[in-house]
Amino acid sequence: MTTTTQPSAKDRALLIAGILMIATTLRVTFTGAAPLLDMIRSDYGLTTAQTGLLTTLPLLAFALISPLAAGTARRIGMERSLFISLILICAGIGIRSLPSAALLFTGTAVIGCGIALGNVLLPGLIKRDFPGHVARLTGAYSLTMGAAAAFGSALVVPLALAGAGWHNALLMLMAFPLLALFLWLPQWRAKQTSPLTGARALHNRGIWRSALAWQVTLFLGINSLVYYVIIGWLPAILISQGYSETQAGSMHGLLQLATAAPGLAVPLLLHRMKDQRGIAGFAALLCAVSAAGFWMIPGQAVLWTLIFGFGSGATMILGLTFIGLRASSAHQAAALSGMAQSVGYLLAACGPPLMGKIHDTAGDWRIPLLVCAFAAVVMAFCGVLAGRDREITPG
């Protein structure tokens, strides 16, 4: 049972502010390191593949920790679990910024654990406390997350080049979770407990035998694979094509801002469609065209950045929507969500180091970008299948 008291307008406003501030920490503290990867690699003498682990470690944490989030929330509450996620993110940023390659990787993994808790629990908190405003808050949540990530990506390189160094530039990203902790502190005393049922649903083995479930999972998983390869290596790709570090960092921020934009447009379009086959295939093909464009016509990098950001943001929203539309029950939706997250993040974790290794072997980014383009075509095929108006049969 959930015991609640009617919150005042001030309490609800403070809760919304806390939610939006937590959202800012779930991407910028992870992706903010990408514009500095060349500096980090040079400073520590890392190979491209080793540097790619800085993108992979959080993804592995997402895959491993996400299934544990519901159980943690049941034991200590969603509010306190989110507080702990912010503590982990702060601790990880501090560890990552110390002058040691080993601590760089350790801190990155800790950040991933904190983000994983927030990724799973924050949308559930919105559904629980604002059931009549899920669409609006989700749009604001997506936009806030993208805007913070864009700001962080554009800021870290000038800070590093201005004399602060990349260690201190990354350390300054702690401002986001520290402010979120301050705004979230009143929620620590919250007496609410959320009856999450995801853990039991995750044991539904029947979902793993469903072709439709695999189509949804692969649509989300390939989107994560392509997105994290591009978000992780875009600055290095652009620098290799003659762009400055500052330009590459700004482009990296623009990509994340473009990724947030579909959060306001796509939900409005979905209500007018009988099924989602057309929009799913189209959004995925935008990712394919832009990935190829980065190599074939690098002078139009701004255009490809905007197209890729919109396409990847739209496919992510569609994939999350498919989880609810294709499931025939709440328990099955939880099982499908767990399947899609675990498989998707594990698939995404393979991308950055694999593409980095291919770059080291081939000497340029042509093959990695063409692989991403081909993967996006496969994603379009999966999206057309997942977008059909049908449900998974109960298992």
JOTAQUI-V786069 format. One record per backbone hydrogen bond with DSSP energy under -1.0 kcal/mol. CO is the residue of the C=O (numbers start at 0). NH is the residue of the N-H. If there is no record, write none. Layout:
BEGIN
co=CO nh=NH
co=CO nh=NH
END
This chain:
BEGIN
co=7 nh=11
co=8 nh=12
co=9 nh=13
co=10 nh=14
co=11 nh=15
co=12 nh=16
co=13 nh=17
co=14 nh=18
co=15 nh=19
co=16 nh=20
co=17 nh=21
co=18 nh=22
co=19 nh=23
co=21 nh=24
co=26 nh=29
co=26 nh=30
co=27 nh=31
co=30 nh=33
co=32 nh=35
co=33 nh=36
co=35 nh=39
co=36 nh=40
co=37 nh=41
co=38 nh=42
co=39 nh=43
co=40 nh=44
co=40 nh=45
co=46 nh=50
co=47 nh=51
co=49 nh=52
co=50 nh=53
co=51 nh=54
co=51 nh=55
co=52 nh=56
co=55 nh=59
co=56 nh=60
co=57 nh=61
co=58 nh=62
co=59 nh=63
co=60 nh=64
co=61 nh=65
co=64 nh=67
co=65 nh=68
co=67 nh=71
co=68 nh=72
co=69 nh=73
co=70 nh=74
co=71 nh=75
co=72 nh=76
co=76 nh=80
co=77 nh=81
co=78 nh=82
co=79 nh=83
co=80 nh=84
co=81 nh=85
co=82 nh=86
co=83 nh=87
co=84 nh=88
co=85 nh=89
co=86 nh=90
co=87 nh=91
co=88 nh=92
co=89 nh=93
co=90 nh=94
co=91 nh=95
co=92 nh=96
co=94 nh=97
co=97 nh=99
co=99 nh=103
co=100 nh=104
co=101 nh=105
co=102 nh=106
co=103 nh=107
co=104 nh=108
co=105 nh=109
co=106 nh=110
co=107 nh=111
co=108 nh=112
co=109 nh=113
co=110 nh=114
co=111 nh=115
co=112 nh=116
co=113 nh=117
co=114 nh=118
co=115 nh=119
co=116 nh=120
co=117 nh=121
co=120 nh=124
co=121 nh=125
co=122 nh=126
co=123 nh=127
co=124 nh=128
co=125 nh=129
co=129 nh=132
co=132 nh=136
co=133 nh=137
co=134 nh=138
co=135 nh=139
co=136 nh=140
co=137 nh=141
co=138 nh=142
co=139 nh=143
co=140 nh=144
co=141 nh=145
co=142 nh=146
co=143 nh=147
co=144 nh=148
co=145 nh=149
co=146 nh=150
co=147 nh=151
co=148 nh=152
co=149 nh=153
co=150 nh=154
co=151 nh=155
co=154 nh=158
co=155 nh=159
co=156 nh=160
co=157 nh=161
co=158 nh=163
co=159 nh=164
co=164 nh=168
co=165 nh=169
co=166 nh=170
co=167 nh=171
co=169 nh=172
co=170 nh=173
co=171 nh=174
co=172 nh=175
co=173 nh=177
co=174 nh=178
co=175 nh=179
co=176 nh=180
co=177 nh=181
co=178 nh=182
co=179 nh=183
co=180 nh=184
co=183 nh=186
co=184 nh=187
co=186 nh=189
co=193 nh=195
co=196 nh=200
co=197 nh=201
co=199 nh=202
co=200 nh=203
co=202 nh=204
co=204 nh=207
co=205 nh=208
co=206 nh=209
co=209 nh=213
co=210 nh=214
co=211 nh=215
co=212 nh=216
co=213 nh=217
co=214 nh=218
co=215 nh=219
co=216 nh=220
co=217 nh=221
co=218 nh=222
co=219 nh=223
co=220 nh=224
co=221 nh=225
co=222 nh=226
co=223 nh=227
co=224 nh=228
co=225 nh=229
co=226 nh=230
co=227 nh=231
co=228 nh=232
co=229 nh=233
co=232 nh=236
co=233 nh=237
co=234 nh=238
co=235 nh=239
co=237 nh=242
co=238 nh=241
co=243 nh=247
co=244 nh=248
co=245 nh=249
co=246 nh=250
co=247 nh=251
co=248 nh=252
co=249 nh=253
co=250 nh=254
co=251 nh=255
co=252 nh=256
co=253 nh=257
co=254 nh=258
co=255 nh=259
co=259 nh=262
co=260 nh=263
co=261 nh=265
co=264 nh=268
co=265 nh=269
co=268 nh=271
co=269 nh=272
co=275 nh=279
co=276 nh=280
co=277 nh=281
co=278 nh=282
co=279 nh=283
co=280 nh=284
co=281 nh=285
co=282 nh=286
co=283 nh=287
co=284 nh=288
co=285 nh=289
co=286 nh=290
co=287 nh=291
co=288 nh=292
co=289 nh=293
co=291 nh=295
co=292 nh=296
co=296 nh=299
co=297 nh=300
co=299 nh=303
co=300 nh=304
co=301 nh=305
co=302 nh=306
co=303 nh=307
co=304 nh=308
co=305 nh=309
co=306 nh=310
co=307 nh=311
co=308 nh=312
co=309 nh=313
co=310 nh=314
co=311 nh=315
co=312 nh=316
co=313 nh=317
co=314 nh=318
co=315 nh=319
co=316 nh=320
co=317 nh=321
co=318 nh=322
co=320 nh=324
co=321 nh=325
co=325 nh=391
co=328 nh=332
co=329 nh=333
co=330 nh=334
co=331 nh=335
co=332 nh=336
co=333 nh=337
co=334 nh=338
co=335 nh=339
co=336 nh=340
co=337 nh=341
co=338 nh=342
co=339 nh=343
co=340 nh=344
co=341 nh=345
co=342 nh=346
co=343 nh=347
co=344 nh=348
co=349 nh=353
co=350 nh=354
co=351 nh=355
co=352 nh=356
co=353 nh=357
co=354 nh=358
co=355 nh=359
co=356 nh=360
co=357 nh=361
co=358 nh=362
co=364 nh=368
co=365 nh=369
co=366 nh=370
co=367 nh=371
co=368 nh=372
co=369 nh=373
co=370 nh=374
co=371 nh=375
co=372 nh=376
co=373 nh=377
co=374 nh=378
co=375 nh=379
co=376 nh=380
co=377 nh=381
co=378 nh=382
co=379 nh=383
co=380 nh=384
co=381 nh=385
co=382 nh=386
co=384 nh=387
co=386 nh=275
co=387 nh=389
END
